Amino acid sequence: GGKPNMAMAGGKNPEMVSEALKFAAKTITAALSPKQNSIVD
């Protein structure tokens, strides 16, 4: 469950919001494209 952690971190650190959004975008993209297994850099 990474979503609650990202939400809590984003509450105090705007930079964490950006990182969380980028991570979420990667996760969603990977979920929509099973061929792309590289979620983590």
PDB file as gemmi writes it, atoms N, CA and C in Angstrom:
CRYST1    1.000    1.000    1.000  90.00  90.00  90.00 P 1                      
ATOM      1  N   GLY A   1       0.817  -1.213   0.000  1.00  0.00           N  
ATOM      2  CA  GLY A   1       0.000   0.000   0.000  1.00  0.00           C  
ATOM      3  C   GLY A   1       0.836   1.242   0.000  1.00  0.00           C  
ATOM      4  N   GLY A   2       1.316   1.685  -1.158  1.00  0.00           N  
ATOM      5  CA  GLY A   2       2.154   2.879  -1.201  1.00  0.00           C  
ATOM      6  C   GLY A   2       1.355   4.154  -1.313  1.00  0.00           C  
ATOM      7  N   LYS A   3       0.095   4.059  -1.711  1.00  0.00           N  
ATOM      8  CA  LYS A   3      -0.704   5.268  -1.930  1.00  0.00           C  
ATOM      9  C   LYS A   3      -0.887   6.104  -0.663  1.00  0.00           C  
ATOM     10  N   PRO A   4      -1.252   5.502   0.473  1.00  0.00           N  
ATOM     11  CA  PRO A   4      -1.411   6.295   1.702  1.00  0.00           C  
ATOM     12  C   PRO A   4      -0.118   6.982   2.109  1.00  0.00           C  
ATOM     13  N   ASN A   5       1.016   6.288   1.950  1.00  0.00           N  
ATOM     14  CA  ASN A   5       2.303   6.872   2.311  1.00  0.00           C  
ATOM     15  C   ASN A   5       2.610   8.084   1.443  1.00  0.00           C  
ATOM     16  N   MET A   6       2.346   7.980   0.153  1.00  0.00           N  
ATOM     17  CA  MET A   6       2.620   9.086  -0.760  1.00  0.00           C  
ATOM     18  C   MET A   6       1.730  10.272  -0.399  1.00  0.00           C  
ATOM     19  N   ALA A   7       0.481   9.981  -0.046  1.00  0.00           N  
ATOM     20  CA  ALA A   7      -0.456  11.047   0.287  1.00  0.00           C  
ATOM     21  C   ALA A   7       0.000  11.785   1.538  1.00  0.00           C  
ATOM     22  N   MET A   8       0.448  11.034   2.541  1.00  0.00           N  
ATOM     23  CA  MET A   8       0.890  11.654   3.785  1.00  0.00           C  
ATOM     24  C   MET A   8       2.153  12.465   3.569  1.00  0.00           C  
ATOM     25  N   ALA A   9       3.083  11.927   2.792  1.00  0.00           N  
ATOM     26  CA  ALA A   9       4.338  12.623   2.544  1.00  0.00           C  
ATOM     27  C   ALA A   9       4.081  13.897   1.753  1.00  0.00           C  
ATOM     28  N   GLY A  10       3.138  13.827   0.806  1.00  0.00           N  
ATOM     29  CA  GLY A  10       2.849  14.978  -0.034  1.00  0.00           C  
ATOM     30  C   GLY A  10       2.201  16.116   0.734  1.00  0.00           C  
ATOM     31  N   GLY A  11       1.629  15.811   1.887  1.00  0.00           N  
ATOM     32  CA  GLY A  11       0.955  16.841   2.669  1.00  0.00           C  
ATOM     33  C   GLY A  11       1.907  17.914   3.168  1.00  0.00           C  
ATOM     34  N   LYS A  12       3.152  17.536   3.430  1.00  0.00           N  
ATOM     35  CA  LYS A  12       4.099  18.491   3.996  1.00  0.00           C  
ATOM     36  C   LYS A  12       5.215  18.852   3.025  1.00  0.00           C  
ATOM     37  N   ASN A  13       5.470  17.989   2.058  1.00  0.00           N  
ATOM     38  CA  ASN A  13       6.572  18.231   1.127  1.00  0.00           C  
ATOM     39  C   ASN A  13       6.081  18.281  -0.315  1.00  0.00           C  
ATOM     40  N   PRO A  14       5.927  19.487  -0.873  1.00  0.00           N  
ATOM     41  CA  PRO A  14       5.474  19.638  -2.263  1.00  0.00           C  
ATOM     42  C   PRO A  14       6.329  18.837  -3.235  1.00  0.00           C  
ATOM     43  N   GLU A  15       7.619  18.732  -2.955  1.00  0.00           N  
ATOM     44  CA  GLU A  15       8.503  17.986  -3.846  1.00  0.00           C  
ATOM     45  C   GLU A  15       8.117  16.513  -3.850  1.00  0.00           C  
ATOM     46  N   MET A  16       7.682  16.024  -2.697  1.00  0.00           N  
ATOM     47  CA  MET A  16       7.275  14.627  -2.607  1.00  0.00           C  
ATOM     48  C   MET A  16       6.030  14.384  -3.447  1.00  0.00           C  
ATOM     49  N   VAL A  17       5.188  15.415  -3.573  1.00  0.00           N  
ATOM     50  CA  VAL A  17       3.991  15.291  -4.403  1.00  0.00           C  
ATOM     51  C   VAL A  17       4.404  15.035  -5.839  1.00  0.00           C  
ATOM     52  N   SER A  18       5.376  15.799  -6.315  1.00  0.00           N  
ATOM     53  CA  SER A  18       5.858  15.638  -7.684  1.00  0.00           C  
ATOM     54  C   SER A  18       6.427  14.243  -7.882  1.00  0.00           C  
ATOM     55  N   GLU A  19       7.237  13.792  -6.929  1.00  0.00           N  
ATOM     56  CA  GLU A  19       7.837  12.463  -7.028  1.00  0.00           C  
ATOM     57  C   GLU A  19       6.755  11.395  -6.987  1.00  0.00           C  
ATOM     58  N   ALA A  20       5.765  11.594  -6.132  1.00  0.00           N  
ATOM     59  CA  ALA A  20       4.677  10.624  -6.010  1.00  0.00           C  
ATOM     60  C   ALA A  20       3.886  10.540  -7.308  1.00  0.00           C  
ATOM     61  N   LEU A  21       3.652  11.706  -7.920  1.00  0.00           N  
ATOM     62  CA  LEU A  21       2.908  11.729  -9.180  1.00  0.00           C  
ATOM     63  C   LEU A  21       3.687  11.021 -10.277  1.00  0.00           C  
ATOM     64  N   LYS A  22       4.996  11.253 -10.301  1.00  0.00           N  
ATOM     65  CA  LYS A  22       5.822  10.602 -11.327  1.00  0.00           C  
ATOM     66  C   LYS A  22       5.830   9.088 -11.109  1.00  0.00           C  
ATOM     67  N   PHE A  23       5.929   8.675  -9.844  1.00  0.00           N  
ATOM     68  CA  PHE A  23       5.914   7.246  -9.537  1.00  0.00           C  
ATOM     69  C   PHE A  23       4.569   6.640  -9.914  1.00  0.00           C  
ATOM     70  N   ALA A  24       3.496   7.365  -9.609  1.00  0.00           N  
ATOM     71  CA  ALA A  24       2.153   6.887  -9.940  1.00  0.00           C  
ATOM     72  C   ALA A  24       1.997   6.749 -11.445  1.00  0.00           C  
ATOM     73  N   ALA A  25       2.527   7.725 -12.174  1.00  0.00           N  
ATOM     74  CA  ALA A  25       2.444   7.683 -13.634  1.00  0.00           C  
ATOM     75  C   ALA A  25       3.179   6.461 -14.168  1.00  0.00           C  
ATOM     76  N   LYS A  26       4.351   6.179 -13.594  1.00  0.00           N  
ATOM     77  CA  LYS A  26       5.120   5.000 -14.013  1.00  0.00           C  
ATOM     78  C   LYS A  26       4.326   3.731 -13.727  1.00  0.00           C  
ATOM     79  N   THR A  27       3.755   3.678 -12.528  1.00  0.00           N  
ATOM     80  CA  THR A  27       3.009   2.491 -12.121  1.00  0.00           C  
ATOM     81  C   THR A  27       1.811   2.267 -13.028  1.00  0.00           C  
ATOM     82  N   ILE A  28       1.079   3.349 -13.309  1.00  0.00           N  
ATOM     83  CA  ILE A  28      -0.094   3.253 -14.176  1.00  0.00           C  
ATOM     84  C   ILE A  28       0.316   2.843 -15.584  1.00  0.00           C  
ATOM     85  N   THR A  29       1.368   3.454 -16.086  1.00  0.00           N  
ATOM     86  CA  THR A  29       1.848   3.127 -17.432  1.00  0.00           C  
ATOM     87  C   THR A  29       2.238   1.657 -17.504  1.00  0.00           C  
ATOM     88  N   ALA A  30       2.932   1.182 -16.483  1.00  0.00           N  
ATOM     89  CA  ALA A  30       3.355  -0.215 -16.459  1.00  0.00           C  
ATOM     90  C   ALA A  30       2.142  -1.135 -16.375  1.00  0.00           C  
ATOM     91  N   ALA A  31       1.139  -0.711 -15.614  1.00  0.00           N  
ATOM     92  CA  ALA A  31      -0.068  -1.523 -15.462  1.00  0.00           C  
ATOM     93  C   ALA A  31      -0.823  -1.611 -16.783  1.00  0.00           C  
ATOM     94  N   LEU A  32      -0.828  -0.516 -17.527  1.00  0.00           N  
ATOM     95  CA  LEU A  32      -1.525  -0.494 -18.808  1.00  0.00           C  
ATOM     96  C   LEU A  32      -0.712  -1.184 -19.890  1.00  0.00           C  
ATOM     97  N   SER A  33       0.603  -1.247 -19.682  1.00  0.00           N  
ATOM     98  CA  SER A  33       1.480  -1.889 -20.672  1.00  0.00           C  
ATOM     99  C   SER A  33       2.279  -3.010 -20.009  1.00  0.00           C  
ATOM    100  N   PRO A  34       1.719  -4.207 -19.981  1.00  0.00           N  
ATOM    101  CA  PRO A  34       2.374  -5.352 -19.329  1.00  0.00           C  
ATOM    102  C   PRO A  34       3.771  -5.628 -19.874  1.00  0.00           C  
ATOM    103  N   LYS A  35       4.040  -5.185 -21.092  1.00  0.00           N  
ATOM    104  CA  LYS A  35       5.357  -5.422 -21.690  1.00  0.00           C  
ATOM    105  C   LYS A  35       6.437  -4.613 -20.978  1.00  0.00           C  
ATOM    106  N   GLN A  36       6.033  -3.510 -20.350  1.00  0.00           N  
ATOM    107  CA  GLN A  36       7.003  -2.666 -19.648  1.00  0.00           C  
ATOM    108  C   GLN A  36       7.019  -3.057 -18.174  1.00  0.00           C  
ATOM    109  N   ASN A  37       8.058  -3.802 -17.796  1.00  0.00           N  
ATOM    110  CA  ASN A  37       8.152  -4.259 -16.418  1.00  0.00           C  
ATOM    111  C   ASN A  37       9.049  -3.364 -15.573  1.00  0.00           C  
ATOM    112  N   SER A  38       9.586  -2.311 -16.169  1.00  0.00           N  
ATOM    113  CA  SER A  38      10.529  -1.455 -15.449  1.00  0.00           C  
ATOM    114  C   SER A  38       9.804  -0.317 -14.754  1.00  0.00           C  
ATOM    115  N   ILE A  39       9.257  -0.610 -13.555  1.00  0.00           N  
ATOM    116  CA  ILE A  39       8.584   0.432 -12.782  1.00  0.00           C  
ATOM    117  C   ILE A  39       9.629   1.225 -12.003  1.00  0.00           C  
ATOM    118  N   VAL A  40      10.616   0.497 -11.471  1.00  0.00           N  
ATOM    119  CA  VAL A  40      11.670   1.145 -10.692  1.00  0.00           C  
ATOM    120  C   VAL A  40      12.844   1.481 -11.597  1.00  0.00           C  
ATOM    121  N   ASP A  41      13.400   2.656 -11.420  1.00  0.00           N  
ATOM    122  CA  ASP A  41      14.542   3.064 -12.240  1.00  0.00           C  
ATOM    123  C   ASP A  41      15.754   2.205 -11.911  1.00  0.00           C  
TER     124      ASP A  41                                                      
END                                                                             
